[in-house]
């Protein structure tokens, strides 16, 4: 009904307004590599204060690769020379990304997303892949 639509709209606006506080940042999804869980136009809210060691297999993370922000799912952890790395893959992709994520290029862990509202707002952070 109208009440629930108004409540959801207010909560979405509140989430957009407070992003940037408490280490929570928003990103706009611009591709379909994470479908059917995330679609182009979705906003993803990311905890940038999470410790790398607290990420688990199955978590969706944001990381930098070749200057771009990428959002993909952790599919494997590995240790090389006593250092931990993640293997990642987009849910819609057939193969893993072909590289590993380290503490140096890790940005944060996805908390939640809002469907399709991203194109209505001007963002400075975009996810590409």
N, C-alpha and C positions, 0 to 999 in steps of 0.2 A: 504494500500500500504506500501511500504518500509519506507516511511517517518514517517508514524504514528506508525509503529512498533518500529522504532528507537526512536521516541519521548517518547513513553510509557516506553521503556526499560530505557532510560535516567532518566525519572521521578522516576521510581521504584528504580533505583540505588541511586539517590539523596535522596530519602526517607529513604533508608537503611543506607546510610552514616550519615545523620543528626540525626537519631534516637539516643536518649540519651541526646540530647540537648533540652532545654526548657521544660523539664519534659515529653518528648515523649519517650516512650520505646516500643520496639517491642517484640512480643511473637509469638511463633510457635504453631499453632493448631495441636494437635496430635491425636485427636479423632473426631468422627462424631456426638457428642452430640448437635452441633449447626447447623447441616444440615437442610435445604438447604441454609442457609445464610453463614455459614463458614464451610469449609471442611478441613480435615487433610492435612497439607502441606501449608495452607494459613499463611501469616504473618499478625498479627493484630497490629496496632499502637495504643498505649494507652496513654491518657493524665493522668499522675499521679499527676498533680497539681490541678485537679478539686476538688472542695469542695463536701463532702459527701451530703450536703443539696441540691446541684444542680442536683443530679441524679433524674431522673423521671421514672415512670413506662414505660416500653418499651425499656429503654436504655440497652445496652450490657455493662457489667462491668467485671472487673478482680478482683478476691479476693482470699485470701488464706483459705484453709480448710485442716486441718490435714497435713500441710506442703507442700501442692500442690497448684499451681496456677490454678484457674478455671475461665473459661469465660462462663458466662450465662446471660440470660436476666432477668431484674427485672420485676416481675409480680405483686408485691404487696408491699406497704409500710405499716408499722405498728408502733405504738408508745406504748412502755411498760415503765412504770415509767418515763415518760417524755423523753425517749430516742428513737430515730428512728432506725428502722431495715428494711432490705429488704428481701423479699422472692424471690428466683430466681429459674429458670428452664432452662434447655437446650431446644432449639427449637425442637429437635428431640425426647426428652424424654416425656414419658406419664405423669409423675408426677413431682411435684416440688422437690427441692433438699432435703427437710426434715429438714433443718436448716435455720437459718437467718444470714444475713451479717450485721455486725456493722462497726462502724468507725475503730475499732481495726484491722479487717481483710480485709478491703477495700483497693484495690491498685489503681484503676483508672477506667476510662470510655473509651471504644473503640471509636476511631475516624474514622478509615477507615482500609481496609485490601487490601492486594495484593494476588491474587489467585496463589496457587501452587508454588510460588517462594521460599518458606521457606525451602524446602529440599535441595536447592542448596547452602544454606548459613549456616555456623556454628553458632548456637545460644546458649546463656547461659540461656535464659528464655524459659521455655516450659509450655504449658497449658495441664493439664491432667484432664480427667474426662470421 
